[in-house]
């Protein structure tokens, strides 16, 4: 089994957890983990800070794939909108880097990581410490590490479902983005 490095992202506009986990043979190790906290800024500034922060994490750790949490359906519409915006930034950063993205339900991640699909935040943090030595200060960090571990456990099944984006696609994506030009229309004569 070739070495694999996965970036797990627990998206959020106020706190975005990340965890990069490497698997070599049957051994898992955490390369880097933490939480990006943009603070009490306007939404656009928080999203810009997440864009830069996640881009820096990808540049520093060179993951092969990205695992991200899907939106939990039980949250309020306002929270879902903010979470969706943060997820959009995370997805865009991964696509810009040419990394394949895999999405998981929170219960699936908890089940793969702790053995219980209903695990609480404390249990996720204890499991991260026990299995990988991660002393997470915030549950977002433990959740992100769990997302990476979940993907490494489920990866063979997921690869059978999807053909992921390859690194050369990042070059094609940048080329396509460079061709995009703003539309210029004169609306003065339109009634």
N, C-alpha and C positions, 0 to 999 in steps of 0.2 A: 504494500500500500504506500503510494508516494506521499511525502510530506504535504500537509494542507494547512493553510492559515485562513481563518474566517473572522470577519468583523461582524460582531453582533451589535445592533443598534436598537435601543429602547427609546423611541422618539418622544419628544415633548418640546413645547416652545419655551418653557421655563426651566426645565431640566432634561437634558438628553444624555442618557447613559450610553457608553460604548465599551466594548470589550473585544480584544483580539486574542483568539485562542488558536494555538498551533497543535496539530496532531502529527506525531512522528511514530509510525507503527501503532502501538496501542497506548502510547503515552500522550496525555494532554498537558499543555502548559500555557499559562497566561502570559502573553507578550506585553500587553499594556491594557489597562482599564481605567475608567474614570467617568466623570460626569461633567458635561459642558453646561455651565450655568450663566446664561446671558444676562440675568438680572432683570430688574423692573424697568425695562425700556419699551419703547413702542414696538409693536409686532414686527414691522419691517426690519428694524435694527436687530431684534432677537434672531430672526431668520437669517439675516446676513452673517451674524456671528456664528450661527450653527453651520452655515455653508463653509465658512473659512475654517472653523474648528474641525469639522469632519473631514474636510479636504486635507488638513494638516495631519490628522490621524492616518489617513490612507497613505499619504506621502511617507510618513515615518515608518509605518509598519508593513506596507506592501502586502495587503491581504489578497487572497485568490478569489474569494467570494464574500458576499454580504448576506447576512440574515437579519431580517427586520420584523418587528411585531406588527400584526394587523390591528386595525382599529377595533376596540372592544365596543360592541353594539349597545351596551347598557348605559353609556355615559350621556350627559346632556348634549343637546345640539351645539351649544356654544363651545363646550369642551371638545367635542368631536371635530368642529371646524378648526380650532387651534391645533389639535393633534394632527389633523389631516394636512395642515400647512407645514408642520414640522416634518411629517412623513414625506411630503413632496420634496422638501429640501434634501432629505437623506437619500431618497430615490434618485434625485437629479445628480447628487455628488457621486453616487455609485455608478450611474450611467456615464457620466462625464469621464470617469476613470476607466470605463470599459469593463466593469466588474459585473458578473451575473448576480442577480438579487433573488433571494428566496424568502417568502413570507410565511409566518407561522401564527396561529391563534395562541393567545396567552395560555389557555388551558393545555394545549399541546406542549408548549415549552415547559410549563410547570411539571407535567407528567414525565417528560423526558429527563428533566433535571433532578426532581425530588422523588418521583414515584407517585406523586399525588397531583391530579389536575386541579385541585382546589388549594394548593399550598399558599400560605400567606407570605407577606413581605419578610417577616422575621425568619421563616423557614427557608426562603430563597437565599437570604444573606448567610444563614448558618451553613447551608449546603455549599455555597460558593467558598466559604472559609474551609470547610472540612475536605472537600474534593480537590480544590485548586489553590488553597492558601490565600484567597482574595479576601482581605479585610475591608469590605465595602462599607463606606460611611453612609451611603445612600442606597436605597433599594434599587434605584435606576441602574446603578453600576452592576449589581448582582444580576438583575434582569437581563442586561446586555450580555454578560458573560454566559448566562443560561441560554440565551438565543443562539450564541455561537456554538455552544456544546450541543444543543438540540439539533442544529443543522448538521454538525459532524456526525451525530448518531443517525439522522434520517437521510443523509446525503445520498446514499445509493438508491433509495426509493424515489427521492425527488428528481434525481438525474434521469430516471426512467420516464418521468412525466414531462420533462421540459428539456429543450436544447438551450443551454445558457449562452449568453452573449460572451464572446471571446475578446481578449485584449485588443486585437487589431480593430475591433469595432469602435474602440475609443477614437482612433484616428479618423474613421469614417464619420463618427458623430461630430467631431470637431470640424471636419470639412463641411458637413451639411450645415452646421451652425454658422460657419463663416459665410455661407452663401445666402443666409437669411438677410433680407434687407427690409427696412420698414416700408410700408406702403405709403406712398405720397399721393394724396388726391386733393384737388382743389374743390372745396364744397361751397365756394361763394356763389356759384351759379345754380346750385341745386335748391329747389323749393319743396 
